[in-house]
Amino acid sequence: MRLLAGGASVQGPAHQLDGSPNQDALCVSGLRGGWCIAVADGLGSRSRSHLGSLKAVQLFRQLARQQQDISHGSVTPALRDAWLSHFGEPFRLYETTCLWARVNDSGQGIAGQIGDGLLLVRSQGVFRVITGQRSGFGNQTRTLAQAATGADCSIDFDLRLPGDGVLMMTDGISDDLISEQLEPFFEAIYQRQLRASKRCMRQWLLRELHGWTTPRHGDDKTIAGIFRTD
């Protein structure tokens, strides 16, 4: 069995113009024959959210490496508690969303989502949109600091067939996709990953994100995926 992973993150045009940092963060890391990935999107209204999103993906990588047998339902509270412990009382300055996944060397995986973005899984040949319908106003999102046990989506899955995988992205990408596009979009990323090295995949993703087809969309954009190729 062969697993491939890749990802990329780019600063949005709006942040390029005003000199703000990329508030998204990305992790793509090998893990004892498997992979762990995470993307996070710091809240634009928080002055240090770019540091909060970066710490979120770093903490997930540490958690994935240290606790090989952790259940999908345990990740969110463990990640939230570690993040809050790191930032302490001024945590509101750093608030962020987070999507994460880990797949072991047998293709068994766990994934979850806290806040905005999009989480897609194809397991045993069946494509699923894991992200639920957004509730509340369009500019409101749950953050990692607000996550509670059982309140956010998380799943087990099995990458048993070629083409199975998990794909996640921040809302700088997901907000521009309609439901009919999601499975073709997933397949297009998989087909490119099938033919590319990790480095070439990252370069291709960077070009695609910099040339995003909705140029007036000023948000940062981050995407990551793990796919089984044979």
N, C-alpha and C positions, 0 to 999 in steps of 0.2 A: 504494500500500500504506500502511496506517495501523497503527501500533503504539501501544498504550497500556500504561502501567505504573502500579502503585500498591503501597502497603504500609502497615502500621501495626504498632506495638509497644505493649504495655501491661504495667505492673507487675502481678505476680500477687498474689492476696489474702494469701498467706503473707508476702511481702515488705512489703506494706502494713502488716500487723500488727506486724512486728518492726522496721520502719523501715529495712530494707535497700534499696539502690538496685535498679532494674531491671538485671538482669545480661545481658539480651538487648540487641542493637544491630541497627540497620537502616540500609540505604542504598538509595535509589531515585534514580537520577541519569540525566539525559539525556546522550546521547553521540553527537554528530554525526549526528543523525537516527535513532539507535538508543537503546538503554537499557542500563544496567548496574544490577543489583540484588545485594544480599547481606544475609544474616541471620546472626547469630552469637549463641551462648549461652555465657556465661561459667560456668565450673564453680562450683557453690555452695560447694564446699569451699575455694575460693581467695579470699583476702580482697580482692583487687583485680581480680577477674575482670571486673567491669563495665567497667574501663578496657581490659582485654585484648580484650573483644569489640568495643568501640567502635573500637579501633585496627585490628582485623582488617578491618572493613568499610571504614574509611577507606583502608587500604592497598590493598584490592582496587579501589576506585574510582580511585585513582592509577594502579594497574597497568593497568586497562582503558583509561584515557585515554592513557597514555604508549605502550602497545604494542598498536597496532591489529591487528597480524598474529600475535599470540601464539597458540600452539596450546593446546587444552584441557589436554593433558598437561603443559604447562609452567607452568600457573598455580599449582598446589599448591606445587611447590618454590620458585617465585619469591615467593609470598605468605608461605610459612613462613619463608624466609630473611630477608625484610624485617621480619617480625614479631619474630623472634628478635634481629635486629640492633637493633631499636628498644628492646626491654626488657632485653637483655643478661643477665647472670648471674642476677638474681632473677626470670627469666621464669615460674617455676612459680607465683608469686603471681598471675599474670595469665591463666592458661590458659583456653582457649575453643575451642569448635567453630566451624565456618564453612561456610555454603553460599553459592554464588555463581553468577551467570550474566551473560553479555553477549550482546546481540543487535544486529547492525548494521542499517543502513538498508535492506538487502536481505532481512532476515529470517533471515539465517544466524547461528546462535548456538553458544555453548559454555557448559557448566555443569559444576559439580562439587560435591562434598560431602566434608567432613572431620568425622567424628564424628556425633553424634545429629542427629535432625531428619528431614525428609522432602522429597525432591526428585521432582517430577512433571513430565512433559513430554508434550505432544501435538504431534506433528510429522507433517505431511502427512496429518492426520486420524487418526493412530494414537496412542492413549494408552498411556503407559508409566510404570511406577513405577521410577525409577532407583535409589532407595535399596535397598541389599541387606539381607539378614537380619542382625539384630544378633547379635554373638557375645559370649561372656563373660557376666558377671553383669549384672543389670539396671541397677546403679548405676555401671557402668564404660563409659567412652566414649573413643574416640581423640580427641586434641586436635590443634590446628593445630601445636603444637610437636613432636608425635610423628609428623606426617605424613611419609611417604617417597614418593619418585617411584614411581608405579604402584601404590601401596598403597591408594589411595582412589578412589572412583568419579568419573569425569569423562567427558563425552560431547560430540560435535558433534550439532547438530540443525538443521532447516530449518523455519521457520514459513512454510509455503507456502500454507496455506488459512485462510480465516476460522475462528476458533475455536482455531487452533493457539496454543500458548503454553508457558510454563514457570512453575511455581508452587513455592515453597519455604516451609518453616515450621520453627520450632523445636519441640522435643518437648513444650512446654507445650500445643501444639495436636495434633501428630501422635500423641501417646500416647493421645489420646481418639478417634481415628478407626480404624475397622476396614477391612479391605481392600475390602469391598463398597461402602463409602461413598466411596472415593477419587475415582473418575471422576465421580460425581454432585456431589461437593464441588468438584472442579475446574470443572465446567460451571457450577455456581451462582456461583462467583467470576467466571468469564468473563462470564456473562450480566449480572451487576451492573456489571462494568467497562464493558461495551458501552454502558450507559445513563448513565454517570456521568463527570463531570470528575475530574481527579486529586484535587482538594480534596474533592469530595463522596464519592469512593470511599474516601478516607482516613477521613472522618467516619463512613461506614457501617461500615467495618472496625473502627474503634475501638468503636463501639456493640456490634457483634457480639462482640468479644473481651471487653469489660467484662461483657457478659451471657452469657458462655459457659455452655453447658448442663450442665456438670459443676462445680457451685459449690465442691465440696470439693477440686478440683484447684487447688493453690495456686501453681503455677509461672507465671513470666512467659510471655507469648505474643507471638510475632512472625511475620508473614507478609508475603510480597512476591511479585509476579508480573508478567510481561510477556505481552501477548496481541496477536495479529494480528486486526484487526477487519474487514478487507475485502481 
